[in-house]
Amino acid sequence: MRDKLTGPADAIFVLGAGSLSPLHQAMDLYKGKWAPKISFLSLGGTFGGNLIFGQTEMEMYFKELCREHIPASDMLFAPGKGLTTNTLEEARAAVPFLEERLGRKPSRIILCSRPVHQRRAWATFQKQNPGVRFLNQPSEEELSVELLPRMLQEVERIEKYGAQGDLEPQEIPDWVRELCNKIRTLPVPA
């Protein structure tokens, strides 16, 4: 799910991920002048980069942006503390945090996540922040066998969290359900 960008947003928000690809997508958008700020708040989580990087996602993102010569003044994050460990926390914290840092409530925010996570992230941000337009710009990522269990978990979470009211309910097409059932029957790679 990728939205066509038609004008600049107030900020780019990078969701926590077990990959730097969403951050690289955000840097490309920033360099293309689609938004003047890059924001991130994640410490890490269930699928978090903290497990891969050996440090919080926020620390890793900051270091990577510095390596790419992005000015610290164009990074909006919570140094030394971080704020979130999951998508719902990010969705609840992002807009108030950006409002505080920008000095006004943002009206358009570009979301960058991994493709496998983008729909759930968008649906969660939409539900938690009515009145703000969230634009999807997932990173590019090759489908791999390792991502199959995560894809199944994402479908389950979209349904579960939609039923709980944490995200805008999403229709899961029958063909996706059928594919998930087929994937569940595949042998686990050694």
ROROPA-949772 format. One line per 3 residues: number of its first residue (from 1); their letters; for each residue x, y, z of N, C-alpha, C. Coordinates in Angstrom, 3 decimals. Layout:
BEGIN
NUM) A) X,Y,Z,X,Y,Z,X,Y,Z  ...
END
This chain:
BEGIN
1) MRD) 0.854,-1.160,0.000,0.000,0.000,0.000,0.900,1.223,0.000  0.823,1.964,-1.082,1.647,3.162,-1.247,0.760,4.269,-1.807  0.815,5.424,-1.151,0.037,6.574,-1.611,0.855,7.435,-2.556
4) KLT) 0.178,8.046,-3.492,0.838,9.001,-4.379,1.003,10.308,-3.595  2.214,10.824,-3.579,2.476,12.082,-2.880,2.198,13.230,-3.841  1.409,14.178,-3.375,1.041,15.314,-4.229,1.551,16.638,-3.689
7) GPA) 2.102,16.621,-2.519,2.647,17.835,-1.926,3.337,17.493,-0.632  4.085,18.426,-0.076,4.856,18.132,1.138,3.971,17.881,2.361  4.498,17.073,3.250,3.851,16.774,4.525,4.574,17.556,5.623
10) DAI) 4.004,17.533,6.803,4.625,18.215,7.944,5.840,17.466,8.456  5.804,16.139,8.351,6.918,15.320,8.843,6.814,13.920,8.262  7.927,13.216,8.333,7.994,11.802,7.993,8.154,11.067,9.316
13) FVL) 7.315,10.076,9.558,7.414,9.299,10.782,7.882,7.897,10.433  8.995,7.482,11.044,9.569,6.160,10.801,9.154,5.247,11.945  8.446,4.186,11.595,8.020,3.240,12.612,9.169,2.318,12.975
16) GAG) 9.128,1.820,14.191,10.130,0.866,14.630,10.072,-0.379,13.769  11.232,-0.944,13.482,11.298,-2.105,12.588,12.581,-2.881,12.846  12.576,-4.113,12.456,13.782,-4.926,12.534,14.631,-4.747,11.297
19) SLS) 14.594,-3.564,10.729,15.290,-3.275,9.472,15.547,-1.777,9.386  16.590,-1.412,8.663,16.847,0.013,8.408,16.164,0.493,7.129  15.506,-0.408,6.403,14.907,-0.002,5.137,13.847,1.099,5.283
22) PLH) 13.003,1.115,6.330,12.073,2.235,6.467,12.793,3.571,6.697  13.891,3.533,7.420,14.662,4.751,7.656,15.272,5.257,6.349  15.762,4.346,5.529,16.339,4.746,4.236,15.258,5.323,3.319
25) QAM) 14.051,4.751,3.382,12.930,5.314,2.627,12.651,6.737,3.105  12.654,6.936,4.411,12.421,8.274,4.980,13.504,9.260,4.527  14.753,8.807,4.513,15.842,9.695,4.064,15.653,10.099,2.606
28) DLY) 15.257,9.164,1.758,15.015,9.491,0.350,13.898,10.516,0.219  12.837,10.351,0.989,11.720,11.301,0.947,12.147,12.671,1.473  12.923,12.674,2.546,13.435,13.923,3.108,14.313,14.643,2.072
31) KGK) 15.218,13.901,1.463,16.110,14.507,0.463,15.335,14.974,-0.764  14.193,14.338,-1.036,13.319,14.763,-2.134,12.403,15.915,-1.738  12.581,16.403,-0.524,11.829,17.542,0.011,10.329,17.277,0.158
34) WAP) 9.974,16.022,0.480,8.575,15.691,0.724,8.148,16.060,2.137  9.109,16.322,3.018,8.827,16.787,4.380,10.126,17.336,4.960  10.021,18.345,5.846,11.227,18.969,6.395,11.818,18.279,7.626
37) KIS) 11.091,17.307,8.179,11.548,16.661,9.416,11.347,15.148,9.326  12.243,14.415,9.995,12.115,12.966,10.151,11.962,12.696,11.641  10.915,11.970,12.002,10.643,11.681,13.409,10.646,10.177,13.658
40) FLS) 11.049,9.797,14.869,11.077,8.390,15.274,11.097,8.337,16.784  10.395,7.372,17.368,10.242,7.310,18.827,10.459,5.926,19.414  10.760,4.945,18.589,10.751,3.558,19.029,12.018,3.120,19.761
43) LGG) 11.788,2.435,20.858,12.882,1.771,21.566,13.148,0.400,20.960  12.084,-0.242,20.487,12.142,-1.589,19.937,10.938,-2.360,20.421  10.815,-3.595,19.986,9.651,-4.375,20.394,9.739,-5.806,19.920
46) TFG) 8.591,-6.425,19.736,8.495,-7.834,19.375,9.299,-8.171,18.119  9.199,-7.314,17.096,9.937,-7.521,15.852,11.030,-6.467,15.723  11.456,-5.903,16.821,12.264,-4.702,16.823,13.717,-4.830,16.441
49) GNL) 14.194,-3.722,15.932,15.603,-3.602,15.596,16.493,-3.695,16.823  15.938,-3.385,17.999,16.719,-3.499,19.227,17.279,-4.906,19.384  16.540,-5.902,18.888,16.986,-7.291,18.967,18.096,-7.577,17.962
52) IFG) 18.124,-6.810,16.891,19.104,-7.004,15.819,20.304,-6.071,15.984  20.030,-4.811,16.319,21.082,-3.791,16.362,21.890,-3.792,17.657  21.346,-4.369,18.728,22.029,-4.335,20.013,21.930,-2.975,20.696
55) QTE) 21.008,-2.166,20.245,20.732,-0.850,20.840,19.307,-0.476,20.453  18.775,0.558,21.053,17.410,0.927,20.710,17.329,1.355,19.246  16.145,1.190,18.689,15.942,1.639,17.309,16.204,3.132,17.205
58) MEM) 15.755,3.875,18.196,15.948,5.320,18.178,17.439,5.680,18.098  18.269,5.023,18.873,19.715,5.280,18.825,20.291,4.925,17.459  19.876,3.781,16.930,20.383,3.346,15.633,19.944,4.297,14.525
61) YFK) 18.684,4.720,14.558,18.181,5.645,13.547,18.950,6.966,13.598  19.175,7.470,14.798,19.911,8.725,14.947,21.311,8.598,14.342  22.017,7.531,14.684,23.379,7.336,14.167,23.384,7.221,12.642
64) ELC) 22.426,6.490,12.104,22.347,6.305,10.653,22.045,7.636,9.949  21.149,8.423,10.508,20.837,9.734,9.920,22.051,10.660,9.983  22.784,10.604,11.076,24.010,11.416,11.189,25.032,10.992,10.142
67) REH) 25.173,9.676,9.924,26.099,9.186,8.896,25.726,9.711,7.510  24.453,9.936,7.301,23.957,10.441,6.017,23.888,11.968,5.991  24.451,12.592,7.015,24.550,14.057,7.092,23.197,14.756,7.141
70) IPA) 22.202,14.111,7.762,20.918,14.765,7.997,21.114,15.638,9.237  20.810,16.936,9.152,21.008,17.812,10.314,20.176,17.369,11.520  20.770,17.401,12.689,20.058,17.020,13.916,18.818,17.878,14.112
73) SDM) 18.849,19.108,13.632,17.687,19.995,13.764,16.491,19.508,12.948  16.727,18.611,12.004,15.636,18.063,11.186,15.192,16.686,11.652  15.730,16.254,12.813,15.328,14.982,13.416,14.485,15.281,14.651
76) LFA) 13.327,14.680,14.720,12.461,14.853,15.884,12.341,13.506,16.592  12.962,13.433,17.757,12.943,12.200,18.541,13.133,12.568,20.001  13.077,11.589,20.889,13.176,11.826,22.325,14.507,11.295,22.835
79) PGK) 15.588,12.076,22.692,16.918,11.584,23.083,16.973,11.104,24.528  17.628,9.960,24.683,17.865,9.454,26.027,16.721,8.686,26.651  15.518,8.754,26.056,14.435,8.025,26.703,13.581,7.214,25.739
82) GLT) 13.342,7.680,24.567,12.441,6.957,23.666,11.050,6.955,24.251  10.102,6.526,23.488,8.740,6.585,23.978,7.923,5.329,23.736  8.318,4.503,22.774,7.400,3.453,22.365,8.072,2.091,22.191
85) TNT) 7.252,1.047,22.348,7.738,-0.317,22.118,6.805,-1.108,21.213  5.722,-0.470,20.728,4.811,-1.157,19.814,4.060,-0.144,18.957  3.340,-0.645,17.974,2.673,0.209,16.994,1.595,1.083,17.635
88) LEE) 0.809,0.526,18.535,-0.235,1.311,19.181,0.363,2.466,19.975  1.434,2.208,20.726,2.105,3.288,21.462,2.624,4.352,20.507  3.207,3.920,19.380,3.711,4.896,18.397,2.577,5.751,17.868
91) ARA) 1.447,5.112,17.546,0.308,5.850,17.001,-0.242,6.849,18.010  -0.263,6.486,19.267,-0.775,7.391,20.302,0.206,8.508,20.639  1.485,8.242,20.536,2.496,9.231,20.932,2.909,10.181,19.804
94) AVP) 2.850,9.729,18.568,3.440,10.480,17.455,2.855,11.879,17.264  1.547,11.989,17.180,0.943,13.297,16.882,1.152,14.293,18.027  0.891,13.923,19.298,1.187,14.878,20.372,2.671,15.272,20.425
97) FLE) 3.549,14.304,20.191,4.981,14.588,20.173,5.326,15.569,19.059  4.809,15.301,17.854,5.083,16.204,16.732,4.467,17.579,16.960  3.284,17.615,17.527,2.643,18.903,17.812,3.511,19.735,18.760
100) ERL) 4.044,19.083,19.768,4.924,19.774,20.722,6.194,20.276,20.027  6.813,19.428,19.208,8.074,19.790,18.563,7.901,20.769,17.404  6.788,20.675,16.680,6.560,21.577,15.543,5.906,22.895,15.965
103) GRK) 5.289,22.885,17.153,4.591,24.083,17.615,3.195,24.217,17.019  2.699,23.168,16.392,1.349,23.145,15.805,0.989,21.691,15.530  -0.314,21.449,15.425,-0.747,20.077,15.136,-0.470,19.776,13.666
106) PSR) 0.206,18.676,13.395,0.463,18.316,11.998,-0.834,17.874,11.317  -0.947,18.172,10.035,-2.136,17.755,9.297,-1.836,16.616,8.328  -0.570,16.516,7.886,-0.159,15.449,6.950,1.168,14.864,7.432
109) IIL) 1.155,13.545,7.617,2.362,12.847,8.071,2.589,11.656,7.143  3.816,11.525,6.665,4.192,10.368,5.851,4.654,9.260,6.794  4.076,8.073,6.641,4.475,6.914,7.448,5.404,6.021,6.642
112) CSR) 6.534,5.672,7.228,7.481,4.736,6.604,7.644,3.526,7.515  7.292,2.374,6.984,7.463,1.125,7.706,7.891,0.054,6.708  8.068,-1.135,7.195,8.325,-2.269,6.305,7.010,-2.595,5.603
115) PVH) 7.063,-3.086,4.372,5.825,-3.403,3.659,4.911,-4.357,4.429  5.490,-5.323,5.126,4.716,-6.308,5.865,3.935,-5.666,7.019  4.342,-4.515,7.468,3.757,-3.839,8.629,2.944,-2.610,8.250
118) QRR) 3.084,-2.108,7.043,2.540,-0.803,6.667,1.025,-0.690,6.850  0.249,-1.670,6.409,-1.214,-1.545,6.511,-1.653,-1.466,7.965  -1.116,-2.331,8.815,-1.509,-2.295,10.231,-1.089,-0.980,10.869
121) AWA) 0.092,-0.509,10.513,0.555,0.771,11.057,-0.390,1.895,10.643  -0.681,1.972,9.354,-1.572,3.026,8.849,-2.946,2.961,9.522  -3.534,1.761,9.602,-4.862,1.606,10.200,-4.853,2.009,11.677
124) TFQ) -3.748,1.742,12.369,-3.631,2.118,13.779,-3.503,3.628,13.929  -2.649,4.248,13.123,-2.481,5.704,13.181,-3.790,6.410,12.832  -4.509,5.901,11.810,-5.788,6.499,11.412,-6.787,6.477,12.564
127) KQN) -6.908,5.334,13.225,-7.875,5.181,14.316,-7.524,6.068,15.499  -6.248,6.151,15.817,-5.811,6.881,17.005,-5.722,8.394,16.804  -5.734,8.849,15.547,-5.515,10.276,15.271,-6.483,10.803,14.207
130) PGV) -7.771,10.856,14.528,-8.701,11.380,13.534,-8.347,12.831,13.196  -8.531,13.191,11.955,-8.240,14.555,11.538,-6.846,14.759,10.982  -5.990,13.740,11.086,-4.642,13.821,10.524,-4.611,12.887,9.315
133) RFL) -4.011,13.342,8.243,-3.889,12.506,7.036,-2.531,11.800,7.076  -2.572,10.476,7.019,-1.355,9.671,7.020,-1.147,9.112,5.624  0.037,9.327,5.093,0.383,8.908,3.739,1.355,7.746,3.816
136) NQP) 1.056,6.694,3.106,1.862,5.468,3.142,3.006,5.512,2.155  4.195,5.309,2.675,5.398,5.200,1.853,6.280,4.094,2.433  5.846,2.831,2.273,6.650,1.735,2.818,7.979,1.613,2.093
139) SEE) 8.925,1.008,2.775,10.220,0.744,2.151,10.078,-0.383,1.144  11.093,-0.523,0.316,11.147,-1.649,-0.629,11.787,-2.823,0.104  11.249,-3.996,-0.104,11.797,-5.162,0.575,11.416,-6.410,-0.210
142) ELS) 12.370,-7.283,-0.389,12.125,-8.543,-1.085,11.350,-9.486,-0.174  10.393,-10.194,-0.742,9.675,-11.211,0.006,10.620,-12.386,0.228  10.659,-12.863,1.452,11.533,-13.993,1.783,10.755,-15.007,2.608
145) VEL) 11.284,-16.192,2.673,10.661,-17.251,3.475,10.579,-16.807,4.937  11.579,-16.089,5.395,11.590,-15.635,6.786,10.437,-14.683,7.093  9.936,-13.978,6.069,8.842,-13.032,6.286,7.464,-13.698,6.328
148) LPR) 7.353,-14.933,5.861,6.047,-15.596,5.816,5.366,-15.673,7.185  6.056,-16.103,8.254,5.387,-16.127,9.558,4.943,-14.725,9.995  5.749,-13.727,9.689,5.383,-12.350,10.048,4.141,-11.910,9.281
151) MLQ) 4.031,-12.294,8.014,2.847,-11.940,7.236,1.593,-12.549,7.866  1.689,-13.787,8.285,0.550,-14.435,8.941,0.190,-13.701,10.230  1.194,-13.350,11.003,0.953,-12.640,12.258,0.317,-11.278,12.009
154) EVE) 0.724,-10.606,10.936,0.146,-9.294,10.630,-1.341,-9.410,10.310  -1.722,-10.410,9.538,-3.142,-10.609,9.218,-3.917,-10.868,10.519  -3.384,-11.721,11.373,-4.040,-12.018,12.656,-4.145,-10.762,13.517
157) RIE) -3.110,-9.961,13.556,-3.122,-8.748,14.374,-4.091,-7.701,13.822  -4.164,-7.595,12.510,-5.129,-6.651,11.918,-6.544,-7.017,12.361  -6.871,-8.287,12.332,-8.200,-8.715,12.764,-8.400,-8.515,14.267
160) KYG) -7.443,-8.962,15.052,-7.555,-8.883,16.521,-7.632,-7.429,16.987  -6.707,-6.588,16.514,-6.674,-5.208,16.994,-7.821,-4.380,16.429  -8.320,-4.765,15.251,-9.516,-4.111,14.720,-10.720,-4.406,15.605
163) AQG) -10.860,-5.670,16.035,-11.960,-6.074,16.916,-11.855,-5.383,18.274  -10.624,-5.131,18.733,-10.408,-4.440,20.015,-10.634,-2.936,19.905  -10.707,-2.415,18.687,-10.892,-0.974,18.502,-9.603,-0.184,18.477
166) DLE) -8.454,-0.860,18.388,-7.167,-0.168,18.373,-6.811,0.375,16.995  -7.402,-0.217,15.948,-7.125,0.250,14.593,-8.408,0.245,13.778  -8.383,0.994,12.685,-9.525,1.008,11.779,-9.675,-0.399,11.214
169) PQE) -10.850,-1.013,11.356,-11.024,-2.368,10.829,-10.692,-2.425,9.337  -10.037,-3.495,8.956,-9.629,-3.695,7.570,-10.286,-4.963,7.046  -10.769,-4.899,5.836,-11.353,-6.089,5.233,-10.229,-7.006,4.770
172) IPD) -10.278,-8.242,5.196,-9.295,-9.238,4.771,-9.961,-10.056,3.661  -9.491,-9.935,2.422,-10.114,-10.683,1.314,-9.997,-12.193,1.526  -10.976,-12.914,0.991,-10.982,-14.374,1.119,-9.702,-14.997,0.570
175) WVR) -9.190,-14.461,-0.548,-7.987,-15.053,-1.137,-6.785,-14.909,-0.206  -6.763,-13.849,0.616,-5.670,-13.679,1.585,-5.815,-14.718,2.692  -7.026,-14.915,3.161,-7.264,-15.943,4.196,-6.864,-17.329,3.683
178) ELC) -7.244,-17.627,2.441,-6.894,-18.919,1.845,-5.383,-19.081,1.722  -4.711,-18.032,1.295,-3.252,-18.071,1.181,-2.611,-18.275,2.551  -3.122,-17.585,3.561,-2.594,-17.763,4.923,-2.746,-19.213,5.375
181) NKI) -3.876,-19.793,5.097,-4.094,-21.200,5.478,-3.126,-22.121,4.752  -2.851,-21.859,3.484,-1.880,-22.671,2.739,-0.476,-22.507,3.306  -0.110,-21.288,3.636,1.227,-21.028,4.186,1.408,-21.762,5.506
184) RTL) 0.359,-21.790,6.327,0.445,-22.480,7.628,0.754,-23.974,7.473  0.399,-24.551,6.322,0.620,-25.984,6.110,1.994,-26.299,5.516  2.740,-25.265,5.132,4.062,-25.491,4.545,5.034,-25.994,5.609
187) PVP) 5.977,-26.839,5.227,6.999,-27.277,6.194,7.901,-26.093,6.562  8.320,-26.092,7.776,9.213,-25.042,8.272,10.612,-25.295,7.721  11.243,-24.268,7.090,12.599,-24.469,6.541,13.606,-24.741,7.663
190) A) 14.557,-25.597,7.365,15.590,-25.951,8.375,16.677,-24.916,8.409
END
